[in-house]
Amino acid sequence: MGLFILRRFGVMLLTALCLTFIVFFLTNLYPNLEKLAKTQGNQRMSDEQVQTWLDNRGYSDPLLTKYGRWLGVMPGFTNTLNDGQFVGTCVRPGLTPEETPRFCGIVQGDWGYSTRFKADVDEIIWKRLGNTLYLMMWVMILMVPSALIVGVLAGMREGSRTDRSLSTFSILSTATPEYVSGVIFIAVFTSSTVGLKWFKGTATQAMEQPTFENFFLPVLTIALYGMGYIARMTRASMTEVMTAQYIRTARLKGVSFPNIVLKHALRNALIAPFTVIMLQFPWLLNGVVIVESLFNYKGFGWVLVEAAGNNDIQLLLAVSVVSVFVVLITQLISDIGYVYLNPRIRIS
Amino acid sequence: MEPLGTFEIIIRVLYQLSSVWIALLLLFALSIAFKRRLGLYGKLFDSPIGMIGFALVMFWVFVGIFGAMDMIITHDPLSQVSGMKNKVPGTPLAGAAEGDYAWYLLGGDNLARDVFSRVIKGAWIVVQIAPLATLFAFMVGITLGLPAGYYGGRLDTFLSFLANLILAFPVILLFYLLVTPEIVATGLPTMMAIVLFMFPIVFLCVLLNSRYRTQPAFRTPLLIGVLGFALWLYLALISENGYLVRSIPGLPSVLDPFDIPGGILVVFVSVVFVNSPTVFRIVRGLAMDIKTRDYVAAAQTRGEGPWYIMLWEILPNARGPLIVDFCLRIGYTTILLGTLGFFGLGLPPESPDWGSTINEGRKLLSIYLHPALPPALALLSLVLGLNLLADGLREESLKD
């Protein structure tokens, strides 16, 4: 088991390296750098000015050198411009040229400096990730229990009327992407002209003081899309368990139906959905980006959109590292958890 | 001219769609009449869920096709009529000339364009791109997944690592990195297209060659014919103004009947790119399962080549789950296209596709509902139809 986890961590590091390199490559393509130069410098720069701007700040160096600098295995780029301005990859406001460290990269624990927000990347990421984690927490609290209840109720008696209607509901919810359900919810519940006016159409205030009124719709929108899938998986696994021999034995023994479901079937039926729930995290990230832009909630997804829109290389890299680790760690947890939940499987 | 009431709007929309109803009725009448002779497709008409799903899907397919032939739309989806900005459904057209349709059936959007016509035109974009992109993703996934599952070993480890690599990318981040005008300017999407569009040709070539290898007299002309046509199509798809990528010469413009605008190509390529690893994983799993069967052992004993076994023994026996996944995946691709439109990536901003229209409509959502709701409901119903269709197919294919 220890070896298994260790190997998975190795693969994880390799994947993260490859992925960040791809992101690095894409963000360092010349048109992207040109855009960066123009947003940072000014929009009317000529081609030569763009070139000198990039040369002066070390953006024109070979790709591997730049990647090495970001990792912290190569010394950072420094340069003093003609007007005496000291620039470079490790330069931060408030540090004199003498205080600026020679290496600054992931290895040194420095995630870089955001050109969009003019702040340290890890500061931005932690702050915004906090907002998103809070959102995710409520999504999980709403989504997981209701999906499991829907799935178990539907799978309990296959083919019954409850099963039919709950299955239709779960298919409907998987067919409604967040940007559709969000728009419909806003139209129905918040619109000032015709709607019910139960909730608020934006979650901007929810960052400081979340209330049911301004926070429920974003949570519901994300939860609904993921819910159908988990419910369908739970239903499938529940119907399978309900046809098992030991359930029949229990019935013949005269155990009451609620007892069969709660004490005999449920534990075995929840193994498969566990994996699905863990693997749902990466998909939730998608939903988070959509919902955060729809409801104007400034979290991780909002940072992603801002960073990508402004080609903020170091912020974008940090965003991708975080999201890649979320994906890979949930995969790892789901594998390990599966082994613990299902003693029939052994990893050798 | 009076504004239309709700009832009248519904009647007029239904009337506008009459060609679609006729086509749907014909299709269903014919299919039900001959359902016993149509295999799995015919069996679909035994399950009510499958039938509802199929009806929804075909409705949008017909809307897309007839809409592209300008049979349904009432106004030009791009033209702006002054005085019609954000007007509610059923508003009479301001300054209507002779021969113009006199109302905006579903109202006008914030640029004073007809919402109804835009939704209809948007259907065509989805109906064109989604199935085709899914098909390409399947070709890529099958061509790589079959050998990975069949041979296993190093090849499998390497390909699985690559697939997991792409799957570990959050889709939105990938879209934000790939689908930008800057990336289109570098020619990277075209290069990806060159690689990805190669797979269907390889697939076809191997498929036919492994089947007719023993009859060279038949195989050689067949391969030349099919490959020639496929290669021409391939070059025509990729090359623009006689060039593949900037300096590499491609197909001369004389032989190049159609150009795909860079925006559409990058959307297409990135959707294929995102979908193929999942297909790869499914095909690989199926191949690993099926290769232990007796008929595969029998074929190996007969001395059949590995590609024959993969493509003519394993693949046909994996078709059930693959067809079901194909339907689900078209739905997922539709959602992805909508996501791209929603973030304003790839397609031009005035494009009538549903995602872009929702994106535009949401900005004024709390005051005007009508521009955003029709495309949202359209997308919902199409994806729902595809999901129901997949469910019906799964149910029916499990029966035998």
Interface residues (C-beta under 8 A of the other chain):
Chain A: V11 T15 C18 L19 V23 L26 T27 L29 Y30 P31 N32 E34 K35 I171 L172 T174 A175 T176 P177 Y179 V180 V183 I184 I186 A187 T190 S191 S192 T193 V194 G195 G201 P282 L285 N286 V289 I290 S293 L294 G301 L304 V305 A308 G309 N311 L316 V319 S320 S323 V324 V327 L328
Chain B: F161 N164 L165 L167 A168 F169 P170 V171 I172 L173 Y176 L177 L178 T180 P181 E182 I183 A185 T186 L188 G331 I335 G338 T339 F342 F343 G355 I358 N359 G361 R362 L365 S366 I367 Y368 L369 A372 L373 A376 L377 L379 L380 V383 L384 L386 N387 L388 D391
